[in-house]
Amino acid sequence: MDPASSEYYFPLYSALGYFALVFGLGEVARILTAKYVSSRGNSQLFLYELIGTIQMCTCVYENGIIFKNYGFPAIFLCVGLLLTAGGIFNRGAWTNCAPIFEQFIFGNLGSTKFITILSAQLIGATFASKFAYLIWNLTAPYSSAHLENASNLDCVLQYKQTAGIVIAFEIVGAFVVRVVVAQLLARPALIRLIPFAISAYLTLALYIVGVPGLNPIVATARLYGCQGIDTSSFMILYWFCPVLGWLAGAYVVGQKGPAKKTSKEAKAEKKLKAAAKKAQ
């Protein structure tokens, strides 16, 4: 028998088809956005962030099939490749609120753009589950893995460690990821390793803790409302802790606010703005 036709690989084929469909639809939406939505203002920014967030959060739902059937090495590779693909296709979408909190707090992101991006992420996280279940229901006749997921609406969080260790993993994990990302960004030859560095920590957390978060938006899309944690505990664990760890990491690596402009630069900028208004 051809190994490629073995039932062992059927869940993998389902997952690959799922990921291809989600990224394909996301790319079509981005192309239409670029064509019909003006880049002026924040409308295009909002839509890119919304599309990217829905895309990445929807993919997270399928990761469970990969992990259930192929284990830790497969989920590490899967998450790393998905993050890599997101970096290629997402048109700069953050899909994570921790970096935008960093940029806002350090003065590198205005309040209007901050609210635009965060609102897009929250809306995207809300709709991700609906898209995931829609795809599972449509493909259930062709995939036993999707049929099982579509018919299972229960979500129960089961932790392998005590609350203190779980909290520590969220804070320390976000801190470590922020520091590691800064180190890799400083070395152009290693930038492509960033998705796999993040994936490595998530896989480690999955192995030790059982329910990794690290990204508040993804955690909201996938874990909010699940049994095993109340709303206040969820906000503390999956929002406050990772954002705190991320900001601490940003402080350690020396995140700086915007450079102050000289008087000459300020005058030149005013002239450019005045000229732009006249040209309109």
TAVEN-V666883 format. One record per run of one state. SS is the DSSP state (alpha for helix, beta for strand, coil for the rest). FROM is the first residue (numbers start at 1). TO is the last residue. If there is no record, write none. Layout:
ss=SS from=FROM to=TO
ss=SS from=FROM to=TO
This chain:
ss=coil from=1 to=2
ss=alpha from=3 to=5
ss=coil from=6 to=6
ss=alpha from=7 to=36
ss=coil from=37 to=42
ss=alpha from=43 to=89
ss=coil from=90 to=96
ss=alpha from=97 to=105
ss=coil from=106 to=110
ss=alpha from=111 to=142
ss=coil from=143 to=143
ss=alpha from=144 to=150
ss=coil from=151 to=155
ss=beta from=156 to=156
ss=coil from=157 to=162
ss=alpha from=163 to=185
ss=coil from=186 to=187
ss=alpha from=188 to=208
ss=coil from=209 to=215
ss=alpha from=216 to=223
ss=coil from=224 to=226
ss=beta from=227 to=227
ss=coil from=228 to=230
ss=alpha from=231 to=253
ss=coil from=254 to=262
ss=alpha from=263 to=279
ss=coil from=280 to=280
